[in-house]
Amino acid sequence: MRNAGKIMIVAAAATALAACSPSLEEPTDLQPGEQPTHTPAPVSVSASASASESHAAGHAMECTAADLTVDTAGEQPRVQIPRDCAAPTTVLTRDLAEGSGAGAEPGDTVDVNLQVVAWSNGEVGQNTFAQERPVSVRLGEPQDIEGLTEGLTGIMQGGSKVFVLPPDLGYAEQSGNPLAGETLVVVAEAVRVTTGS
């Protein structure tokens, strides 16, 4: 009898717990027999913005030197500036052809062909390739383009490179040059490197 009483109490407790347990069904205002209609929950889709949208919003990653396309097969270099990344804010350099001899250092003079292109619109500001008249640049001395020494350092005779200069290392604002204040892409080919004395 005692066992039967204990079994009854356990059964009653189990029934009470079952009654208190939350139902897997949600409460409803439907009358018995009515069929519910399914309404899907709202879905939030986060699509990544296109590169141009990111650039416009100021969120684009900065370009690297490898993002630039430079074709040197013709008489003059052709530069393709990417539009899916932001203009670099630091000096970037990339060798296009190695050349021979020692790399140019501050104090050395480099006779160089230059093509200077505006990052924003591809406008060519200077092109000595077209005239086949290289300019002579003494590295470490003031130049029209302030970052020329930094960009040309390390170039070897017969070698070529592309480098990007942010606006503060391009043409000075007071120079009156149409590309003043621009990020510049410079393609350089060293015709001769003369060691400084």
Residue frames as qw, qx, qy, qz and C-alpha x, y, z in Angstrom:
[[0.000, 0.886, 0.464, 0.000, 0.00, 0.00, 0.00],
 [0.308, -0.782, 0.100, 0.533, 2.75, 2.33, 0.92],
 [0.385, -0.136, 0.605, 0.684, 4.41, 1.70, -2.45],
 [0.200, 0.625, 0.675, 0.338, 1.13, 2.29, -4.23],
 [0.137, -0.925, -0.256, 0.245, 0.84, 5.65, -2.45],
 [0.364, -0.575, 0.349, 0.644, 4.34, 6.62, -3.47],
 [0.351, 0.196, 0.705, 0.585, 3.61, 5.67, -7.08],
 [0.079, 0.822, 0.555, 0.106, 0.45, 7.82, -7.01],
 [0.232, -0.872, -0.012, 0.432, 2.39, 10.81, -5.66],
 [0.382, -0.316, 0.548, 0.674, 5.11, 10.42, -8.29],
 [0.270, 0.460, 0.726, 0.435, 2.48, 10.12, -11.04],
 [0.033, -0.913, -0.393, 0.100, 0.68, 13.21, -9.75],
 [0.317, -0.727, 0.209, 0.573, 3.97, 15.15, -9.62],
 [0.384, -0.024, 0.667, 0.638, 4.84, 14.09, -13.18],
 [0.169, 0.695, 0.647, 0.265, 1.41, 15.21, -14.40],
 [0.164, -0.923, -0.181, 0.298, 1.78, 18.56, -12.63],
 [0.376, -0.510, 0.416, 0.652, 5.22, 19.08, -14.17],
 [0.344, 0.273, 0.719, 0.540, 3.95, 18.22, -17.61],
 [0.058, 0.855, 0.512, 0.059, 1.15, 20.74, -17.19],
 [0.251, -0.881, 0.034, 0.400, 3.67, 23.44, -16.17],
 [0.548, -0.162, 0.505, 0.647, 6.13, 22.72, -18.98],
 [0.276, 0.567, -0.145, -0.763, 6.01, 25.18, -21.86],
 [0.788, 0.425, 0.439, -0.083, 4.28, 23.92, -24.93],
 [0.465, -0.119, 0.527, 0.701, 6.17, 23.65, -28.20],
 [0.184, 0.644, 0.583, 0.460, 3.21, 25.30, -29.87],
 [0.092, 0.048, -0.149, 0.983, 2.83, 29.07, -29.75],
 [0.240, 0.504, 0.631, -0.539, -0.41, 30.54, -28.47],
 [0.071, 0.186, 0.624, 0.756, -2.89, 31.37, -31.20],
 [0.368, 0.243, 0.285, -0.851, -6.13, 33.28, -31.68],
 [0.394, 0.073, -0.717, -0.570, -7.33, 30.75, -34.27],
 [0.774, -0.119, 0.241, -0.573, -10.57, 28.97, -33.61],
 [0.557, -0.165, 0.812, 0.052, -10.34, 25.18, -33.53],
 [0.674, 0.464, 0.569, 0.084, -10.37, 23.79, -37.08],
 [0.336, 0.930, -0.069, -0.135, -8.98, 26.97, -38.73],
 [0.865, 0.154, 0.061, 0.473, -5.77, 26.52, -40.72],
 [0.290, -0.788, 0.096, 0.535, -2.92, 28.94, -40.04],
 [0.645, 0.746, -0.007, 0.167, -1.32, 30.77, -42.98],
 [0.771, -0.251, 0.031, 0.585, 2.46, 30.82, -43.10],
 [0.182, 0.977, -0.049, 0.099, 4.09, 34.26, -43.12],
 [0.810, 0.142, -0.225, 0.522, 7.84, 34.05, -43.53],
 [0.449, -0.747, -0.096, 0.480, 10.00, 36.04, -41.14],
 [0.336, 0.930, -0.136, -0.053, 11.70, 39.10, -42.68],
 [0.882, -0.026, 0.099, 0.461, 15.15, 38.31, -44.02],
 [0.047, -0.940, 0.212, 0.263, 18.05, 40.75, -43.91],
 [0.875, 0.271, 0.145, 0.374, 20.51, 40.21, -46.73],
 [0.231, -0.862, 0.238, 0.385, 23.84, 41.98, -46.50],
 [0.817, 0.479, 0.129, 0.293, 25.44, 42.11, -49.91],
 [0.535, -0.425, 0.119, 0.721, 28.98, 43.37, -50.12],
 [0.280, 0.870, 0.044, -0.404, 29.17, 46.70, -51.90],
 [0.793, 0.511, 0.075, 0.324, 30.82, 46.86, -55.28],
 [0.635, -0.147, -0.054, 0.757, 34.32, 48.31, -55.36],
 [0.138, 0.433, 0.200, 0.868, 33.13, 51.56, -56.93],
 [0.481, -0.734, -0.316, -0.360, 30.40, 51.96, -54.29],
 [0.751, -0.488, -0.199, 0.397, 32.97, 51.29, -51.55],
 [0.491, 0.109, 0.058, 0.862, 35.33, 53.80, -53.12],
 [0.110, -0.616, -0.273, -0.731, 32.56, 56.41, -53.32],
 [0.636, -0.711, -0.248, -0.170, 31.70, 55.80, -49.70],
 [0.023, -0.813, 0.490, -0.313, 35.34, 56.18, -48.72],
 [0.808, -0.377, 0.417, -0.178, 35.72, 52.56, -47.64],
 [0.868, 0.450, -0.209, 0.027, 37.84, 51.20, -50.49],
 [0.813, -0.386, 0.172, 0.402, 41.12, 49.52, -49.69],
 [0.027, 0.834, -0.361, -0.416, 44.23, 51.36, -50.86],
 [0.848, 0.501, -0.168, -0.022, 45.76, 50.17, -54.10],
 [0.711, -0.475, 0.379, 0.356, 49.14, 48.48, -54.11],
 [0.033, 0.619, -0.548, -0.562, 51.91, 48.82, -56.69],
 [0.251, 0.014, 0.937, 0.244, 50.85, 45.43, -58.09],
 [0.379, 0.629, 0.609, -0.298, 47.39, 46.83, -58.91],
 [0.234, 0.761, -0.211, -0.566, 48.85, 49.14, -61.57],
 [0.824, 0.305, 0.419, 0.228, 49.13, 47.84, -65.11],
 [0.001, 0.809, -0.335, -0.483, 52.07, 49.23, -67.08],
 [0.856, 0.385, 0.298, 0.175, 52.70, 48.25, -70.70],
 [0.207, -0.776, 0.357, 0.478, 56.21, 49.17, -71.81],
 [0.707, 0.168, 0.607, 0.321, 56.17, 47.25, -75.10],
 [0.435, 0.818, 0.298, 0.229, 55.51, 50.32, -77.26],
 [0.431, 0.514, -0.118, 0.732, 57.50, 53.51, -77.82],
 [0.202, -0.463, 0.311, -0.805, 55.85, 55.04, -74.76],
 [0.033, -0.104, -0.922, 0.372, 54.57, 53.41, -71.58],
 [0.470, -0.403, -0.398, -0.677, 50.84, 52.93, -71.17],
 [0.000, 0.067, -0.766, 0.639, 49.55, 53.05, -67.61],
 [0.497, -0.455, -0.575, -0.465, 46.21, 51.65, -66.49],
 [0.102, -0.263, 0.571, -0.771, 45.10, 52.98, -63.10],
 [0.221, -0.339, -0.914, 0.011, 42.70, 50.74, -61.18],
 [0.314, -0.399, -0.074, -0.858, 39.33, 52.14, -60.13],
 [0.763, -0.403, -0.456, -0.220, 38.39, 49.44, -57.62],
 [0.681, -0.397, -0.339, 0.513, 40.78, 50.65, -54.90],
 [0.111, -0.982, -0.103, 0.115, 41.71, 54.01, -53.39],
 [0.454, 0.760, -0.304, 0.353, 44.73, 56.11, -54.26],
 [0.766, -0.179, -0.412, 0.460, 47.70, 55.17, -52.06],
 [0.251, -0.960, -0.017, -0.126, 48.70, 57.56, -49.28],
 [0.572, -0.625, 0.432, 0.310, 52.32, 56.37, -49.14],
 [0.284, 0.648, -0.587, -0.393, 55.04, 55.97, -51.75],
 [0.901, 0.066, 0.424, -0.065, 54.74, 52.70, -53.68],
 [0.189, 0.670, -0.603, -0.389, 57.40, 51.36, -56.05],
 [0.899, 0.097, 0.427, -0.038, 57.67, 48.35, -58.34],
 [0.192, -0.478, 0.654, 0.554, 60.52, 47.37, -60.63],
 [0.776, 0.500, 0.074, -0.376, 59.49, 46.76, -64.23],
 [0.850, 0.411, -0.228, 0.238, 62.96, 45.84, -65.55],
 [0.756, -0.555, -0.076, 0.339, 66.04, 45.34, -63.38],
 [0.249, 0.925, -0.262, 0.114, 68.89, 46.95, -65.33],
 [0.870, 0.041, -0.267, 0.413, 72.54, 46.50, -64.40],
 [0.302, 0.453, -0.325, 0.773, 75.12, 48.02, -62.10],
 [0.183, -0.221, -0.663, 0.692, 74.60, 49.60, -58.72],
 [0.062, -0.780, -0.612, -0.113, 71.27, 51.07, -57.76],
 [0.154, 0.624, -0.007, 0.766, 71.12, 54.87, -57.68],
 [0.483, -0.504, -0.522, 0.490, 71.64, 56.51, -54.29],
 [0.056, -0.983, -0.150, 0.091, 71.22, 60.09, -53.06],
 [0.307, -0.720, 0.406, 0.471, 74.11, 62.10, -54.54],
 [0.458, 0.056, 0.743, 0.484, 74.04, 60.09, -57.80],
 [0.351, 0.429, -0.152, -0.818, 72.78, 61.57, -61.06],
 [0.500, 0.264, 0.823, 0.053, 70.21, 59.65, -63.06],
 [0.254, 0.233, -0.421, -0.839, 69.48, 60.48, -66.70],
 [0.267, 0.257, 0.900, -0.228, 65.94, 59.22, -66.92],
 [0.254, -0.256, -0.550, -0.753, 62.91, 59.13, -69.17],
 [0.136, 0.210, 0.711, -0.658, 59.78, 59.93, -67.20],
 [0.279, -0.418, -0.582, -0.640, 56.08, 59.67, -67.81],
 [0.043, 0.099, 0.618, -0.779, 54.01, 61.39, -65.10],
 [0.311, -0.385, -0.698, -0.518, 50.30, 60.57, -64.94],
 [0.377, -0.286, 0.320, -0.821, 47.55, 61.95, -62.67],
 [0.081, 0.084, 0.969, -0.216, 45.88, 59.24, -60.59],
 [0.383, 0.397, 0.498, -0.669, 42.43, 60.84, -60.70],
 [0.640, 0.625, 0.157, -0.419, 41.94, 61.07, -64.45],
 [0.837, 0.130, 0.401, 0.348, 44.98, 59.58, -66.24],
 [0.319, 0.947, -0.044, 0.013, 46.11, 62.96, -67.58],
 [0.820, 0.058, -0.023, 0.569, 49.74, 62.86, -68.70],
 [0.186, -0.960, -0.036, 0.207, 51.62, 65.80, -67.22],
 [0.027, -0.776, 0.575, 0.259, 55.12, 65.08, -68.45],
 [0.943, 0.155, 0.294, 0.030, 56.45, 62.56, -70.95],
 [0.053, -0.758, 0.538, 0.365, 60.10, 62.55, -71.99],
 [0.617, 0.048, 0.763, 0.187, 59.66, 59.14, -73.67],
 [0.532, 0.751, 0.389, -0.037, 57.79, 60.91, -76.47],
 [0.204, 0.951, -0.217, -0.082, 60.63, 63.40, -77.05],
 [0.923, 0.092, -0.145, 0.346, 63.41, 60.87, -76.41],
 [0.217, 0.657, -0.315, 0.649, 65.08, 63.52, -74.28],
 [0.665, -0.426, -0.554, 0.261, 65.79, 62.17, -70.81],
 [0.207, -0.901, 0.099, -0.367, 66.01, 64.58, -67.91],
 [0.531, 0.260, -0.616, 0.521, 68.97, 64.65, -65.56],
 [0.611, -0.703, -0.128, -0.339, 68.03, 64.21, -61.90],
 [0.299, 0.390, -0.693, 0.528, 70.54, 64.53, -59.07],
 [0.637, -0.482, -0.595, -0.086, 69.06, 62.46, -56.25],
 [0.512, -0.444, -0.437, 0.592, 68.74, 64.29, -52.96],
 [0.108, -0.086, 0.050, 0.989, 68.42, 67.75, -54.51],
 [0.395, 0.478, 0.434, -0.654, 65.11, 69.67, -54.74],
 [0.145, 0.133, 0.792, 0.578, 63.07, 68.77, -57.84],
 [0.406, -0.138, -0.244, -0.870, 59.78, 69.91, -59.40],
 [0.815, -0.284, -0.412, -0.290, 58.34, 66.60, -58.18],
 [0.350, -0.724, 0.460, -0.377, 59.20, 66.43, -54.49],
 [0.844, -0.267, 0.444, -0.141, 59.25, 62.61, -54.21],
 [0.729, 0.601, -0.316, -0.086, 61.45, 61.99, -57.24],
 [0.081, 0.591, -0.767, 0.237, 64.49, 61.08, -55.13],
 [0.582, -0.155, 0.691, -0.399, 62.47, 58.56, -53.11],
 [0.854, 0.377, 0.183, -0.309, 60.94, 57.04, -56.25],
 [0.660, 0.656, -0.366, 0.005, 64.20, 56.78, -58.20],
 [0.282, -0.632, 0.699, -0.180, 66.42, 55.52, -55.39],
 [0.673, -0.117, 0.728, -0.058, 67.59, 52.01, -56.24],
 [0.766, 0.609, 0.104, -0.178, 66.97, 52.23, -60.00],
 [0.644, -0.301, 0.511, 0.483, 69.79, 50.69, -62.07],
 [0.147, 0.512, -0.451, -0.716, 71.13, 51.80, -65.43],
 [0.287, 0.056, -0.816, -0.499, 68.88, 50.38, -68.13],
 [0.070, -0.331, -0.902, 0.268, 66.25, 49.52, -65.54],
 [0.272, -0.375, -0.267, -0.845, 62.72, 50.83, -65.27],
 [0.129, -0.292, -0.827, 0.464, 60.19, 51.13, -62.49],
 [0.250, -0.638, -0.406, -0.605, 56.79, 52.54, -61.69],
 [0.278, -0.204, -0.640, 0.687, 56.15, 54.47, -58.52],
 [0.204, -0.766, -0.502, -0.346, 53.20, 56.27, -56.97],
 [0.269, 0.063, -0.364, 0.889, 53.63, 59.53, -55.08],
 [0.108, -0.731, -0.642, 0.205, 50.92, 60.93, -52.80],
 [0.185, 0.907, 0.233, 0.297, 49.99, 64.62, -53.31],
 [0.388, -0.901, 0.147, 0.129, 52.43, 65.91, -50.67],
 [0.582, -0.393, 0.537, 0.467, 55.32, 64.37, -52.65],
 [0.573, 0.563, 0.497, 0.329, 54.10, 65.39, -56.12],
 [0.274, 0.507, 0.127, 0.807, 54.13, 68.83, -57.68],
 [0.168, -0.304, -0.492, 0.798, 54.00, 71.58, -55.04],
 [0.169, 0.783, 0.579, -0.150, 50.78, 73.62, -54.97],
 [0.025, -0.858, 0.058, 0.509, 52.73, 76.85, -55.65],
 [0.452, -0.171, 0.653, 0.584, 54.38, 75.32, -58.75],
 [0.445, 0.486, -0.086, -0.747, 51.40, 76.19, -60.92],
 [0.081, 0.144, -0.924, -0.346, 51.61, 72.75, -62.53],
 [0.644, -0.133, -0.288, -0.696, 48.16, 71.44, -63.59],
 [0.774, -0.142, -0.617, -0.013, 48.89, 68.21, -61.68],
 [0.052, 0.345, -0.575, 0.740, 49.70, 70.01, -58.41],
 [0.544, -0.163, 0.444, -0.693, 47.86, 68.40, -55.50],
 [0.874, 0.167, -0.273, -0.366, 47.42, 65.13, -57.43],
 [0.772, -0.298, 0.555, 0.090, 48.54, 61.62, -56.58],
 [0.407, 0.697, -0.470, -0.358, 51.07, 60.87, -59.33],
 [0.934, 0.016, 0.337, 0.116, 51.97, 57.66, -61.13],
 [0.119, 0.829, -0.471, -0.278, 55.49, 57.88, -62.55],
 [0.959, 0.169, 0.152, 0.172, 57.03, 55.44, -65.02],
 [0.091, -0.885, 0.416, 0.186, 60.81, 55.88, -65.10],
 [0.943, 0.237, 0.030, 0.233, 63.52, 54.35, -67.29],
 [0.407, -0.790, 0.290, 0.356, 67.12, 55.03, -66.29],
 [0.709, 0.685, -0.144, 0.078, 69.23, 55.72, -69.38],
 [0.576, 0.396, -0.479, 0.531, 72.37, 56.31, -67.31],
 [0.635, -0.760, -0.137, 0.024, 73.31, 56.29, -63.63],
 [0.467, 0.588, -0.359, 0.555, 76.37, 58.35, -62.67],
 [0.667, -0.461, -0.451, 0.373, 77.82, 57.84, -59.21],
 [0.113, -0.976, -0.004, -0.187, 78.16, 61.07, -57.23],
 [0.565, 0.442, -0.457, 0.526, 81.62, 62.20, -56.16]]
